[in-house]
């Protein structure tokens, strides 16, 4: 057996150790292989996989770089490294490497690598840069449902809704049961009597879509289109059916969610949330928080239109970093709850790590983080990022809950598929925001959705002043924006001129929303 053959055999044994969960044994084997065969591509890749299995993601970079060099720049390995960079929030490195792969793959006619590179680029918050490699992949690979869907999503984020609909139509011709594509297609535009998919959706549902979550998505699509057509009773019936199906497919504990927020409120007092002094010469990130579907993207659009800041979209970085740092504290202090342990993290290090990664997502030194659920972390934001500005969007409680209820979220807001659970979550959110105002007075700007749609210019001036940004009296803050990317579920609606159509829309369904209204009332929130 040659040295190379022996190394390959040992690498195969190492992967078996990883499958068995014997990570320490695999690490010893990887170290030995690197000593014996320091330039073997397979041994180097295995060393990187062992580092990932140990959670030492930074340690995986060096062997992966060596493997790429030893392989002569293998694109599959470069895609693997780009994914690693993305996990490490090194978005500039991930995007640059993915663009290199895309250029190489185009020359070689490698559609699969083009597709993978485009996916990495999209996940770096740059769907605009991903569209060309997606198109090139499509030309090489032909119509494939997953590729057509990924291209349509990128076009949805960049505002090319007609092209997105064309690609979704092509996808659905190949995969008619794909409920997530049916739903996305319905959200691309306001449906009309002359142009809609209502009959087709009813036919798809009657024929069956197989997976419960796809059936639920089809009902959500039907509900959205019926509402556009003014058939509100039928729309709510479809919505109710879709929500019940989606809830049945989820493992979710609303009590645990509410308890977690209560624990945060208990741990973060006025004393423990005391922030270091802010540096007025170093403006920080802008957080837009609150419930989803309350105008967060509309305010993001106002800020972006000013031209002084860029959007990072809805990155998960803050919550993930807090969780990572908190777990490290709990290893040393297992007696502490997660909320208690989070008070002992190095907030300065957290702020620096967060800023580096998210600034790369926005490709700008000052950026907007528009992940609504960051409302839970206002106390941590104040300590880690004392120069940050926090904007909290408020909306009529019933309109807010109804807007959440009629939205199909993917892997988020599991509370939204049951009216009682949604109301309980909303009450917890209100308690949490009241708490932050009490312990962080003056640190959060409340902005009402109804005020924004009634007076977009006036509210734009107020928001811009809060963020220390210049007011442009010639800007039309209520008009549809120029070309911009919005990586959010409301990417279609936010491109419309500001309107008040949805104000009070929940009152059409007051009797159907009775369980939610009753639960809100039990928490002291009355619906007029």
C-alpha positions as CSV (number, residue, x, y, z in Angstrom):
1,X,0.0,0.0,0.0
2,X,1.4,3.4,-1.0
3,X,1.6,6.3,1.5
4,X,-1.2,8.0,-0.3
5,X,-3.4,4.9,-0.2
6,X,-2.6,4.5,3.5
7,X,-3.5,8.1,4.2
8,X,-6.9,7.7,2.4
9,X,-7.7,4.6,4.4
10,X,-6.9,6.4,7.6
11,X,-8.9,9.4,6.6
12,X,-11.9,7.1,5.9
13,X,-11.4,5.6,9.4
14,X,-11.3,9.2,10.8
15,X,-14.7,10.1,9.3
16,X,-16.1,6.9,10.8
17,X,-14.9,8.1,14.2
18,X,-16.7,11.4,13.6
19,X,-19.9,9.6,12.7
20,X,-19.6,7.7,16.0
21,X,-19.1,10.9,17.9
22,X,-15.6,10.0,18.9
23,X,-14.3,13.5,18.3
24,X,-11.2,13.3,20.5
25,X,-10.0,10.1,18.8
26,X,-10.6,11.7,15.4
27,X,-8.6,14.8,16.5
28,X,-5.6,12.6,17.5
29,X,-5.8,10.8,14.1
30,X,-6.0,14.1,12.2
31,X,-2.9,15.4,14.1
32,X,-1.0,12.3,13.2
33,X,-2.0,12.4,9.6
34,X,-0.8,16.0,9.3
35,X,2.6,15.1,10.6
36,X,2.9,12.1,8.3
37,X,1.3,13.7,5.2
38,X,1.3,17.4,5.6
39,X,0.4,18.2,2.0
40,X,-2.3,15.5,1.5
41,X,-5.5,17.2,0.5
42,X,-7.8,14.6,2.0
43,X,-5.9,14.7,5.3
44,X,-6.1,18.5,5.4
45,X,-9.8,18.6,4.7
46,X,-10.3,16.0,7.4
47,X,-8.4,18.1,9.9
48,X,-10.8,21.0,9.0
49,X,-13.8,18.8,9.5
50,X,-12.5,17.7,12.9
51,X,-12.0,21.3,14.0
52,X,-15.6,22.1,12.9
53,X,-16.8,19.0,14.9
54,X,-15.1,20.4,18.0
55,X,-16.7,23.8,17.5
56,X,-13.3,25.4,16.8
57,X,-14.4,26.9,13.5
58,X,-11.4,29.4,13.3
59,X,-9.0,26.4,13.6
60,X,-10.6,24.9,10.5
61,X,-9.6,27.8,8.2
62,X,-5.8,27.1,8.1
63,X,-6.0,23.4,7.0
64,X,-8.7,24.3,4.4
65,X,-6.5,27.0,2.9
66,X,-3.6,24.5,2.7
67,X,-5.9,21.9,1.1
68,X,-7.0,24.4,-1.5
69,X,-3.4,25.3,-2.3
70,X,-2.4,21.6,-2.4
71,X,-5.4,20.9,-4.8
72,X,-4.5,23.7,-7.2
73,X,-7.6,25.7,-6.2
74,X,-10.3,23.1,-6.3
75,X,-13.7,24.9,-6.5
76,X,-15.5,22.4,-4.3
77,X,-13.0,23.1,-1.5
78,X,-13.3,26.8,-2.1
79,X,-17.0,26.6,-1.7
80,X,-16.5,24.7,1.5
81,X,-14.2,27.4,2.8
82,X,-16.6,30.1,1.8
83,X,-19.3,28.4,3.8
84,X,-16.9,28.3,6.8
85,X,-16.2,32.0,6.4
86,X,-19.9,32.7,6.3
87,X,-20.4,30.7,9.6
88,X,-17.6,32.8,11.1
89,X,-19.4,36.0,9.9
90,X,-16.4,36.8,7.7
91,X,-18.8,37.9,5.0
92,X,-16.3,39.8,2.9
93,X,-14.0,36.8,2.7
94,X,-17.0,34.5,1.9
95,X,-18.4,36.7,-0.8
96,X,-14.9,37.3,-2.4
97,X,-14.2,33.6,-2.5
98,X,-17.6,32.8,-3.9
99,X,-17.2,35.4,-6.6
100,X,-13.9,33.8,-7.5
101,X,-15.5,30.4,-7.7
102,X,-18.3,31.8,-9.9
103,X,-15.8,33.3,-12.3
104,X,-13.9,30.0,-12.5
105,X,-17.0,27.9,-12.8
106,X,-18.3,30.0,-15.6
107,X,-15.2,29.4,-17.6
108,X,-15.4,25.7,-16.9
109,X,-19.1,25.5,-17.6
110,X,-19.7,24.1,-14.0
111,X,-23.3,25.0,-13.3
112,X,-23.4,23.3,-9.9
113,X,-20.5,25.4,-8.6
114,X,-22.1,28.5,-10.0
115,X,-25.3,27.7,-8.1
116,X,-23.4,27.0,-4.8
117,X,-21.5,30.2,-5.2
118,X,-24.6,32.2,-5.8
119,X,-26.2,30.8,-2.7
120,X,-23.2,31.9,-0.6
121,X,-23.3,35.4,-2.1
122,X,-27.1,35.6,-1.3
123,X,-26.4,34.6,2.3
124,X,-23.8,37.4,2.4
125,X,-26.7,39.8,2.0
126,X,-25.9,40.5,-1.6
127,X,-28.7,38.9,-3.7
128,X,-28.0,41.5,-6.3
129,X,-24.5,40.0,-7.0
130,X,-26.0,36.5,-6.9
131,X,-28.4,36.9,-9.8
132,X,-25.8,36.7,-12.6
133,X,-24.3,33.4,-11.4
134,X,-27.8,32.0,-10.8
135,X,-28.7,32.8,-14.4
136,X,-25.5,31.3,-15.6
137,X,-26.1,28.1,-13.6
138,X,-29.6,28.0,-15.1
139,X,-28.3,28.2,-18.6
140,X,-25.9,25.3,-17.9
141,X,-28.0,23.1,-15.8
142,X,-31.4,23.7,-17.3
143,X,-34.6,24.2,-15.4
144,X,-34.3,22.7,-11.9
145,X,-36.9,23.5,-9.3
146,X,-34.5,24.4,-6.5
147,X,-32.4,26.6,-8.8
148,X,-35.4,28.4,-10.2
149,X,-36.7,29.1,-6.7
150,X,-33.3,30.4,-5.4
151,X,-33.1,32.8,-8.4
152,X,-36.7,33.9,-7.8
153,X,-36.0,34.7,-4.1
154,X,-32.9,36.8,-5.1
155,X,-35.1,38.7,-7.6
156,X,-37.8,39.1,-4.9
157,X,-35.3,40.8,-2.6
158,X,-34.0,43.1,-5.4
159,X,-37.4,44.1,-6.6
160,X,-37.5,42.3,-10.0
161,X,-40.9,40.9,-9.3
162,X,-42.0,40.1,-12.9
163,X,-38.9,38.0,-13.5
164,X,-39.3,36.3,-10.1
165,X,-42.9,35.4,-11.0
166,X,-41.7,34.0,-14.4
167,X,-39.2,31.8,-12.7
168,X,-41.7,30.6,-10.0
169,X,-44.1,29.7,-12.8
170,X,-41.4,27.6,-14.5
171,X,-40.6,26.0,-11.2
172,X,-44.2,25.2,-10.4
173,X,-44.6,23.6,-13.8
174,X,-41.9,21.1,-12.7
175,X,-42.9,20.9,-9.0
176,X,-46.6,21.8,-8.7
177,X,-46.7,20.7,-5.1
178,X,-44.1,23.2,-3.9
179,X,-46.2,25.2,-1.5
180,X,-43.4,27.6,-0.5
181,X,-43.2,28.7,-4.1
182,X,-47.0,29.1,-4.4
183,X,-46.9,31.4,-1.4
184,X,-43.9,33.5,-2.6
185,X,-45.6,33.9,-6.0
186,X,-48.8,35.2,-4.4
187,X,-46.8,37.8,-2.3
188,X,-45.0,39.3,-5.3
189,X,-47.8,41.7,-6.2
190,X,-51.3,42.8,-5.4
191,X,-53.6,40.3,-7.2
192,X,-56.4,41.6,-9.3
193,X,-59.7,40.1,-10.7
194,X,-58.1,40.0,-14.1
195,X,-54.8,38.4,-13.0
196,X,-54.7,36.0,-10.0
197,X,-54.1,32.4,-9.2
198,X,-57.2,31.7,-7.0
199,X,-58.7,28.9,-9.1
200,X,-55.3,27.3,-9.7
201,X,-54.6,27.4,-6.0
202,X,-57.9,25.8,-5.1
203,X,-57.2,23.1,-7.7
204,X,-53.7,22.4,-6.3
205,X,-55.1,22.1,-2.7
206,X,-57.9,19.7,-3.9
207,X,-55.3,17.6,-5.7
208,X,-53.1,17.4,-2.6
209,X,-49.6,18.7,-2.1
210,X,-48.2,15.8,0.0
211,X,-46.2,17.5,2.8
212,X,-48.4,19.2,5.5
213,X,-46.2,22.3,5.5
214,X,-46.6,22.7,1.7
215,X,-50.4,22.3,2.0
216,X,-50.4,25.0,4.7
217,X,-48.3,27.3,2.5
218,X,-50.9,26.8,-0.4
219,X,-53.7,27.9,2.0
220,X,-51.7,31.0,3.0
221,X,-51.2,31.8,-0.7
222,X,-54.9,31.4,-1.3
223,X,-55.8,33.6,1.7
224,X,-53.5,36.4,0.5
225,X,-54.9,36.4,-3.0
226,X,-58.5,36.3,-1.7
227,X,-57.8,39.2,0.5
228,X,-56.4,41.2,-2.4
229,X,-59.6,40.5,-4.3
230,X,-61.7,41.8,-1.3
231,X,-63.2,38.4,-0.5
232,X,-62.3,38.8,3.2
233,X,-64.5,36.1,4.8
234,X,-63.2,33.4,2.4
235,X,-59.7,34.8,2.9
236,X,-59.9,34.3,6.7
237,X,-61.3,30.8,6.3
238,X,-58.3,29.9,4.1
239,X,-55.9,31.6,6.6
240,X,-57.4,29.7,9.5
241,X,-57.0,26.4,7.8
242,X,-53.4,27.1,6.8
243,X,-52.5,28.3,10.3
244,X,-53.9,25.1,11.9
245,X,-52.0,22.9,9.5
246,X,-48.8,24.9,10.1
247,X,-49.2,24.7,13.9
248,X,-49.7,21.0,13.8
249,X,-46.3,20.6,12.0
250,X,-44.4,22.5,14.7
251,X,-42.9,21.6,18.0
252,X,-43.3,24.8,20.0
253,X,-43.8,25.8,23.6
254,X,-45.2,29.2,24.1
255,X,-44.8,29.0,27.9
256,X,-41.1,28.5,27.5
257,X,-40.9,31.5,25.2
258,X,-42.7,33.7,27.7
259,X,-40.6,32.4,30.6
260,X,-37.4,33.2,28.7
261,X,-38.5,36.8,28.3
262,X,-39.5,37.0,31.9
263,X,-36.1,35.8,32.9
264,X,-34.5,38.5,30.9
265,X,-36.6,41.1,32.5
266,X,-35.7,39.8,36.0
267,X,-32.0,39.8,35.3
268,X,-31.7,43.1,33.5
269,X,-32.4,45.8,36.1
270,X,-31.5,49.5,35.9
271,X,-28.2,48.7,37.6
272,X,-27.2,45.7,35.4
273,X,-28.2,47.5,32.1
274,X,-26.1,50.6,32.9
275,X,-24.2,51.3,29.7
276,X,-20.7,52.8,29.4
277,X,-20.5,56.4,28.1
278,X,-21.1,56.8,24.4
279,X,-18.6,58.4,22.1
280,X,-20.4,61.2,20.2
281,X,-17.8,61.0,17.5
282,X,-18.4,57.3,16.8
283,X,-21.9,56.8,15.6
284,X,-23.1,53.2,16.1
285,X,-25.4,50.8,14.4
286,X,-29.2,51.5,14.2
287,X,-31.5,48.8,15.5
288,X,-35.1,48.6,14.3
289,X,-37.0,46.4,16.7
290,X,-40.6,45.3,17.7
291,X,-43.1,42.9,16.4
292,X,-42.8,41.9,12.8
293,X,-45.2,43.5,10.3
294,X,-45.4,46.7,12.2
295,X,-43.6,49.0,9.7
296,X,-40.0,48.0,10.5
297,X,-39.1,47.7,6.9
298,X,-40.8,51.0,6.1
299,X,-38.6,52.8,8.6
300,X,-35.6,50.9,7.3
301,X,-36.5,52.3,3.8
302,X,-36.7,55.8,5.1
303,X,-33.2,55.6,6.6
304,X,-31.7,54.0,3.5
305,X,-33.3,56.7,1.3
306,X,-31.2,59.3,3.2
307,X,-28.1,57.7,1.6
308,X,-26.0,57.9,4.8
309,X,-26.5,54.3,6.0
310,X,-26.9,50.9,4.5
311,X,-29.0,48.0,5.6
312,X,-27.6,44.7,6.8
313,X,-31.0,43.1,6.4
314,X,-32.2,40.9,9.2
315,X,-28.9,39.2,10.5
316,X,-29.2,36.7,13.3
317,X,-25.7,37.7,14.6
318,X,-26.7,39.5,17.8
319,X,-28.8,36.7,19.3
320,X,-26.4,34.0,18.2
321,X,-23.4,35.8,19.6
322,X,-25.2,36.5,22.9
323,X,-26.0,32.8,23.1
324,X,-22.4,31.7,22.3
325,X,-20.9,34.0,24.9
326,X,-23.5,33.0,27.4
327,X,-22.8,29.3,27.0
328,X,-19.2,30.0,27.6
329,X,-20.0,31.7,30.9
330,X,-22.3,28.8,31.9
331,X,-19.5,26.3,31.4
332,X,-17.6,28.1,34.2
333,X,-20.7,28.9,36.2
334,X,-23.3,26.1,35.6
335,X,-25.4,27.4,38.5
336,X,-26.4,30.5,36.5
337,X,-29.5,30.7,34.3
338,X,-28.9,31.8,30.7
339,X,-30.2,35.3,31.5
340,X,-28.0,35.6,34.6
341,X,-25.0,34.3,32.8
342,X,-25.5,36.8,29.9
343,X,-24.8,39.6,32.4
344,X,-21.2,38.3,32.8
345,X,-20.2,38.2,29.2
346,X,-17.5,40.6,27.9
347,X,-19.9,43.1,26.3
348,X,-17.0,45.0,24.8
349,X,-15.8,42.0,22.9
350,X,-19.4,41.1,22.0
351,X,-19.9,44.6,20.5
352,X,-16.7,44.5,18.5
353,X,-17.4,41.0,17.1
354,X,-21.0,41.9,16.2
355,X,-20.0,45.2,14.5
356,X,-17.3,43.5,12.4
357,X,-19.5,40.8,11.1
358,X,-22.7,42.9,10.4
359,X,-20.8,45.8,8.9
360,X,-19.6,43.3,6.3
361,X,-23.2,42.3,5.7
362,X,-24.1,45.9,5.0
363,X,-20.8,46.6,3.3
364,X,-20.7,49.9,5.2
365,X,-19.3,51.2,8.5
366,X,-22.7,52.4,9.7
367,X,-25.6,50.1,9.2
368,X,-29.2,49.2,10.0
369,X,-30.0,45.9,11.7
370,X,-33.7,45.3,11.1
371,X,-34.3,42.0,12.9
372,X,-37.5,42.8,14.9
373,X,-36.9,40.2,17.6
374,X,-33.8,42.0,18.8
375,X,-36.2,43.8,21.0
376,X,-35.4,41.1,23.6
377,X,-31.8,42.3,23.7
378,X,-32.1,46.0,24.2
379,X,-30.3,45.7,27.5
380,X,-27.4,43.9,25.9
381,X,-27.3,46.4,23.0
382,X,-26.9,49.2,25.5
383,X,-24.0,47.6,27.2
384,X,-22.2,46.2,24.1
385,X,-22.9,49.0,21.7
386,X,-23.4,52.3,23.7
387,X,-23.4,54.3,20.5
388,X,-26.2,52.3,19.0
389,X,-29.6,53.9,18.3
390,X,-32.7,51.8,19.0
391,X,-36.0,52.5,17.1
392,X,-39.0,50.6,18.4
393,X,-42.0,50.3,16.0
394,X,-45.4,50.2,17.5
395,X,-48.8,49.5,15.9
396,X,-52.4,49.1,16.9
397,X,-52.4,45.8,18.9
398,X,-55.0,44.0,16.9
399,X,-53.7,45.2,13.6
400,X,-50.2,44.1,14.7
401,X,-51.4,40.6,15.7
402,X,-53.5,40.2,12.6
403,X,-50.7,41.1,10.3
404,X,-48.5,38.5,12.0
405,X,-51.2,35.9,11.9
406,X,-51.7,36.2,8.2
407,X,-48.0,35.9,7.4
408,X,-46.3,32.6,6.8
409,X,-42.9,32.8,8.4
410,X,-40.2,30.3,7.6
411,X,-38.4,29.1,10.7
412,X,-39.4,32.1,12.8
413,X,-42.3,33.3,14.9
414,X,-43.8,29.9,15.7
415,X,-46.3,31.8,17.9
416,X,-48.1,33.1,14.9
417,X,-50.2,30.1,14.0
418,X,-52.5,30.0,17.0
419,X,-54.4,33.0,18.1
420,X,-54.1,32.4,21.8
421,X,-50.4,31.7,21.6
422,X,-49.9,34.8,19.4
423,X,-51.7,36.9,22.0
424,X,-49.6,35.5,24.8
425,X,-46.4,36.3,22.9
426,X,-47.7,39.8,22.2
427,X,-48.3,40.4,25.9
428,X,-44.8,39.2,26.7
429,X,-43.3,41.5,24.1
430,X,-45.3,44.5,25.5
431,X,-44.0,43.6,29.0
432,X,-40.5,43.4,27.7
433,X,-40.6,46.7,25.9
434,X,-42.2,48.4,28.9
435,X,-39.3,47.0,31.0
436,X,-36.6,48.4,28.7
437,X,-38.2,51.8,28.8
438,X,-38.3,51.7,32.6
439,X,-34.6,50.6,33.1
440,X,-33.2,52.4,30.0
441,X,-35.1,55.7,30.0
442,X,-34.5,57.8,26.9
443,X,-32.6,55.1,25.1
444,X,-35.3,53.9,22.8
445,X,-37.4,55.9,20.3
446,X,-40.9,54.7,19.9
447,X,-42.4,55.2,16.4
448,X,-46.0,54.4,15.6
449,X,-46.8,52.8,12.3
450,X,-50.0,54.8,12.0
451,X,-48.1,58.0,12.4
452,X,-45.6,57.0,9.7
453,X,-48.2,56.3,7.1
454,X,-50.1,59.5,8.0
455,X,-47.1,61.8,7.9
456,X,-44.1,60.0,6.3
457,X,-42.0,63.2,5.9
458,X,-42.6,64.3,9.5
459,X,-41.8,60.9,11.0
460,X,-38.8,60.6,8.7
461,X,-37.4,63.8,10.1
462,X,-38.0,62.6,13.6
463,X,-36.3,59.2,13.0
464,X,-33.3,60.8,11.1
465,X,-32.7,63.3,13.9
466,X,-32.8,60.5,16.5
467,X,-30.1,58.7,14.5
468,X,-28.0,61.8,14.0
469,X,-28.6,61.7,10.3
470,X,-29.2,64.7,8.0
471,X,-32.7,65.6,6.9
472,X,-33.2,66.2,3.2
473,X,-36.1,68.5,2.6
474,X,-36.2,67.6,-1.1
475,X,-36.4,63.8,-0.4
476,X,-39.8,62.2,-1.0
477,X,-39.8,59.9,1.9
478,X,-43.3,58.6,1.2
479,X,-42.6,57.6,-2.4
480,X,-41.5,54.3,-3.7
481,X,-37.7,53.9,-3.3
482,X,-35.2,53.7,-6.1
483,X,-33.4,50.4,-6.7
484,X,-32.5,48.9,-3.4
485,X,-32.3,45.5,-1.8
486,X,-34.6,44.5,1.0
487,X,-34.0,41.0,2.4
488,X,-37.3,40.7,4.3
489,X,-40.8,39.1,3.9
490,X,-42.2,42.5,3.1
491,X,-39.8,43.2,0.2
492,X,-42.7,43.6,-2.2
493,X,-44.9,45.9,-0.1
494,X,-42.1,48.2,0.9
495,X,-41.6,49.2,-2.7
496,X,-45.1,50.7,-2.9
497,X,-45.7,54.3,-2.0
498,X,-46.7,54.8,1.6
499,X,-50.4,54.0,2.2
500,X,-52.8,53.5,5.0
501,X,-54.8,50.6,3.5
502,X,-54.0,48.2,6.3
503,X,-54.8,50.6,9.2
504,X,-57.8,49.1,11.0
505,X,-57.9,46.1,8.6
506,X,-58.2,43.7,11.5
507,X,-61.6,45.0,12.5
508,X,-63.1,43.2,9.5
509,X,-62.5,40.0,11.4
510,X,-63.3,41.1,14.9
511,X,-65.5,38.1,15.6
512,X,-63.0,35.6,14.2
513,X,-60.2,37.2,16.2
514,X,-62.2,36.9,19.5
515,X,-59.8,34.4,21.2
516,X,-57.0,36.8,20.6
517,X,-59.0,39.8,21.8
518,X,-60.0,38.0,25.0
519,X,-56.4,37.0,25.8
520,X,-55.1,40.5,25.1
521,X,-57.8,41.9,27.4
522,X,-56.7,39.5,30.2
523,X,-53.3,41.2,29.9
524,X,-54.7,44.7,30.2
525,X,-54.8,45.5,26.4
526,X,-58.2,46.6,25.3
527,X,-59.2,46.6,21.6
528,X,-61.5,49.4,20.5
